[in-house]
Amino acid sequence: MIRQKTSANLEIKKMNRSNIYHLLRNHKNLSRQDIARELRLSLPTVIQNLEELQDEGLVRESGSIGHTGGRRAKSYAIVPDARIAIGIDITRNHITVLAVNLEGTIVYRTRTRVPFQRTDKYYKEIGKMVEQTVSKVKKRTKAILGVGISVPGLITKDNQEVFYGKILNFTGATCSEFSKYIPYRTALFNDANAAGVTETWLGGIEENAFYLMLSNNVGGAVVVNGSVYTGETLHGGEVGHIKIHPGGKDCYCGQRGCVDAYCSATVLSNMSEGNLEDFFQKLNMKNPQAIQIWEEYLESLALTINQLQTLFDCTIILGGYMGEYLDPYIEDIRNRVQALSSFDYDKRYIRVSKYKKDAIAAGAALDYITEFVDAV
C-alpha cells in the first residue's frame, strides 16, 4: 500500500511538472499566480516545480507583470534554446541542414548543392554540414537531441532503412550509411511525412487533414487526430501514385498517368531551367507558354484534390515547394475543385501551407523536439 501511494505521488508530481512546462510553452510570460490559477495548483507546488525547471535550464525569469502599484510579480518563460535538434533534407541535387529549438524555431540553416550519391564522399559532406551547424549553435544550447534525415523514399517503422527509394535509386540505403560521420542519434524520415509534422507543429493544422506535398516529387501525409498516419504497410499518403490520367505520362514508379507526373513542381520549373521562381515570374508576365503549362497543371491538381476530398473528407493543405507560390491562386484552385465535386463542400477546406520553407528538414528535427518536450 505504501509503495502504491508513493508511486501515485510521483506520477502526480511528474504530471504537475509537465503541465507547468507545457503551459509556459504555449503561453509566454506567466506569473506564479497565473500558473497556479490556470492549472489549479497550490502556489508552493508551482514554486517548487519552477525552481526545479530553472535549475535544469529549461525555464527562466522573463520579466515582471503588473502596473497597478505595489510589488510586480515575476514572469516566467521556457528557455527555447535549452535543447536543439538538427534536421536534414536530402534531395537529388541539394543537402539542407538546419537547427531547430524547443519552440520549433529555425536558429541556423545551411544549404549546399551536392548531387546525391551513395558514396563515402557524399556522407562526409553531410557530416561536415552537421558539424558546421552544431558549431554555430553549440554556445546557445546545453545539448543536441539528435539528427533527423528526411529523404524522398519510404522508411521502415524503426526509421533505419529506405524500403522504397526509386526517386534517388537508393532502395536499401540505411541510416547508418547517412550517419557514418554524424556523432549523434540519427533517424530517417519520409519527406512528405516530415513536412506534415512541421505543419502540425507550427502551422496550426486541424486535427484531421491531408498534407499534399508538391515538390520535385509529389507526396502526402495523412494527419489523424494531430498525428501522421502512415498506414498498415507504411505506404499511407502516397498520393503521387494515384492515377489521374490512365495511360498518360510515364512516372518514375514504372506506371503511367500518376499524379507525380502531372503535379510535381518540376512540371513547371522544367520550363525555366529548373527554377520555379522564374516560372512564376513568366506566368505573371503573361508568357503564353507559361499560361498553357499552368492551365494544364491546375487541371490535374484539381482532379487530385477532388479525389482526396472525396476519400478523406477533411482539410487539404497544399505545401512543398509549390506552397510558397500558391496563395495568389488559391481561390482559382478552390473553384476548379468545386466544379468537379459531386458534393457541396465549403471550398475553404483547401488552403495553402503556413510553413513556406524548409518544412521537410524542420519536420525531421521536430521528431526529437517532440520526444524531449513530451518527457519533461
N, C-alpha and C positions, 0 to 999 in steps of 0.2 A: 504493500500500500504506500509506504513512504517513497519507494523507488518510483512508483507511478506518478505520485504527486510531484516529485522533483522533476521528472520528465515533462510533465504538463506545464510546470512553471517555466522551464527552459524554452518550451515551444512558444509560450505567451511572450516571453522576453524577446525571443528571436522575431516574432511577428511584430511586436511593437517597434523594434529597431528598423525592420524592413519598411513598415508603414511610414515611419518618420522620414526615412531616406527617400522613399518614392514620392512622398508629399512634397518634399523640398525640390525634387527633380521636376515636378510638374508645376510648382508654384514658387517662384523665387522670392527671396527676402521676406521670410515669415518670422515672427517673434515666437518666443517660447509659448506665450499665451495663445497665439494664433494656432500653433500646432496642437496644444492641449485641447483647445476648443474644437478644432476640426476633427481630431481623432478620438475625442472623448477620453483623454488620458489625464492622469494626475500630473501636476506640474513637476513634482520630484522625479517621476518616471521620464518625462520629457527631458529634463535637465541631465539626468544620468546618461541617457542614450545620446544626447547631443555631445556630451563630453567624450564619450567613447568614440563616436564618429569623428570628432575633431582630432582626437589622439591618433587615429588611423589615417588622418589626412584626407578624409572623404567629405567633410563638412567644414565650413569656415564661418566666422562672423562676417557679415556683408555690409554692416552699417547699423543704422538705428531707425526706429519708426516712431512717429508721434509728433504733433506740432501744437498741442494744446497746453503746453506748460508742464512743469514738473520733469521728472527724470524720464528720458526717452528709452523705450525698450530696444534691446539689441535685436538685430535681424540676422537670419542665418540663410545660407545657400550651400548647395553642393560645390565641391571643387571639381570643375569639369575635366581638368587635365590630370586628375589623380591617377587615372589609368588611360592608356591609349592602345588602340588596335590598328593593325596595318591591313589594308585591302589592296588587292592586285587585280587588274583587269587584263587578261591575255586575249589579244585579237590576232588576226593574220599578220598584221604589219606593225603593231604597236604594243608596248607594255606601259600601263599606267599604274603607278604606285602612290597611295595616299595614306595619311594618318588620320584617324577619327577618334575624338574624345568621348567621354561618357554622356555628353549631350547629343552625340551624333554629328557634331560639327567637324568639318574637314579642316585640320590645322596645318597640313602640309600636303603638297601634291607635286609629282614629277611625272613626265611622260616622255618616252623615247621611241623613235621609230626603229624597230628591230623586227625583221621578218621572222616569223615563228619557225623554229627548228627543234627537233628533239636531239639536241647536242649539248655537250658539256659546256661549250662556249656560251650558248643561249642561257643555260641555267646559272652560269656565273654572272651573266648580265642581270638576271633577276636578283640574285644575291647582292650584287653591287648596289642596285637601286634601293633595295630594302635597307641595306647598311647606311646609304646616304640619307634615307628618310628618317631612320632611327637617330642618326647623328644630329638631325635638325630639331628633333623633338625631345631628346632624352633629358635635357635640362629642365623641362617643364613637367615631367611625369615621374611617378615612382616605379612604374613597371609597364612593359609591353605585354599585353594579354595574349597576343597571338597574331598569326598572319593568315588571312583568308585569301584564297586564289580562285578567282572566277574565270571560267573557260566556256567556250561555245560547244558544250557537249553535255551528255547525260552522265550523272555521277552516282556511284554506288551509295548505298544507305549509310555506310560508315565514312563517307566523304574522302575516300582514299584512292579511288580509281575511276578513270573515264571508261564507261562500258559502251558508249556510242559517241564517236568523235569524227564523223565524216567531214565536217567543215574544214578541220585542220589535219585530217588524216592521222589522228593520234589516238584511235581506239586502243585501250590497254595502257595508256600513259598513267603513271601513278603519282600520288602526292609526294612520295619520297624522291622521285625524279626532280620535280619542280622545286622541292625544298632542300636539295642537296647542299646548297650554300646559304641556307637560312637557319640561324641558330635559335629558332623559336617554334612553338607549337604551330602546326600548319594544318589546313584542311582545304579540300577542293569544293567548289560550288558551281552549279549551273548558272550561266549568266542571267537568264531571264528570272529565275527564282531569286537571285541576289538583288536584282533591280526591284522585284516585287517586295522584298523585305524592306528596302530603303523607302519605298512609297508607303508601306505600312507604318514604319517608324516615324518618318518625317513629313510625309505628305498628307497626313490626316485621312488615310484611306478608310473607307467604310468597312464594316465588319465582314461583308461578303463582296468580293469584286473580282474582276478578271483584269490582270495587267497585261496588256498587249505590247510586247517589246518589238518596236520597228527599228532595228539597227541594220547592220550589214547582213544579218540573218534575222529571221522572224521567230520569236519565241513567245511564251506566255507563262504567267504564274496565276494559279487558281488560289485565291485567298478566301478561306472559310473560317469564320469566327476569328478573324485577325491573324491567322497563321496560314502559311503556304502549304497547300495540299499537293503532294507530288504523285499520288496515285498508288495503286497496288503494286505496279511493276516499275515505278519511278519514271513513267512516261507522261505523267499528267501535265496538261497545259501546252503540249507540243502542237500548237495551232498552226505552225509553219508548214505542217504536212497534211492539213486538211485540203482536199482537192476542191477548188472552186471553178476550175476550167478543165474538166476531164479531157485528156489527150492534148493539152496545151503545152506550154513551155517546159523544157527539161528542168528538173530540180536536182540538186546535188545528192539527194537521197536515192536517186535512181528511178523515181516515179516522174510523172508529168502532170502539170496543171496545179501544183501545190501553191498554197498561199505565199510561201517563201519566194517563189519565182516571180511573183507579181507585186508583193508589198514590202520587200526589203528596201532599205534606204539606197542600196546600190542601183536599183532600178532607175532612180533619179540622178544619183551622183555620177553614174557612168556617162551621162551627157556632158559633165563638167570635169572630166579627168579625175574623177573620184572625190571632188569637192562638193559636198552637199550644200554648203552656204552659197556657193557660186550658182548652183541650180536655182535656188530660190531668188537670187538676185535677177537671174534671167527671166524667171517667171514674173517677178514684179515689173520687169521692163517689157512685158508682153511679148516675149520671144515666142513665135508661133510653134516651134518645135517643143519648147518647154511646156507650153499650154496643152499641146496634144498629149504629151507624156503624162502630164499631171492629171488630165481628164481620165486617161486610162487607169492611172494609179488609183484615183478616187473611186472609180467604178469597182475595182477589185477590193479596195479597202472596205467599201460599204457592204459588199457581199459578205466579207469576212465578219464584220461587226454584227451584221444581222444574224448570221448563223450562231455567233457566240451568245448574243442576247436571247435568241430563241432557246438555246440549250441551257444557259445558266440563269437567265432572268435576274441579272444583277448589274451593278455599275461596271462599265467598261472604261478602263483607263488607258489612254494612248501614250506610250512612252518610248524609251530607246532614243537613238539619235534623232529620230523624227520629232520627238516630243518638244524639242527646242524651237521648232518652226511651225507647229500646227495651230497655235492659238488663234491666228487671224482667220483660219479656215474651219474652225470647229462647227460653226453654225451650218455651213455648207455640207459638212460631213454628216451632221445630225439629220438634215433634211433629206439627204440621199438615202440614209439608212431607213428613215421613217417611210419613205416611198416604197421600200422593198418589204417592209414588215407586214405580217398578217395580223398584227395586234396593235392596239392603240396605247403605246408606251409614252411616258413623259420623256421626251427626247433628251432631257438634261442628264439622263443616265450615262451618256457618253461625255467624257471630259478628258482633258489633256493632263498628263502627269504634272505634279507640282515640283518635283525634283528634276530639274532640266539636265544637269550634267553630272557625270561620274556616278550615276546611281548604281551601276554594276559593281565597281570597285568598293564603293561605300557599303553596299549590302554584304559583301564578303567580309568586311571588317566588323559590321554590326552584329554578326553572329556571336563574336567574342564579347562585345559590349553587353549584349542581352544576357549572356551566360553570367557575366560578372554582376551586373545590376540585380538580376534575379536572386543571386546568392547573398547579397548584402543583408 
